[in-house]
Amino acid sequence: MKLGGLLLLGTLITLSLVVQELQAAVRPLQLLGTCIDLCKSDWDCSPEEKCVIHECSHICVEREEHRASSSPNLV
């Protein structure tokens, strides 16, 4: 029974990794030609990121990247 449990655990971990790889491969294709909101507010992003409008979508970007690309006159 212990061997069966370990086999099941190993299979689930492997499937989890495969699904993550497939999601990463598909995500850029979904962004082409479509407007997708990946966030609605800063709370939807990681603490290091900010939700911003990019073209017709809302996306999470690193806070420093957002500050560097913004106009110096805007505060």
Buried (B, 14 or more C-beta within 10 A) or exposed (E): EEEEEEEEEEEEEEEEEEEEEEEEEEEEEEBEEEEEEBBEEBEEBEEEBBBBEEEEBBBBBEBEEBEEEEEEEEE
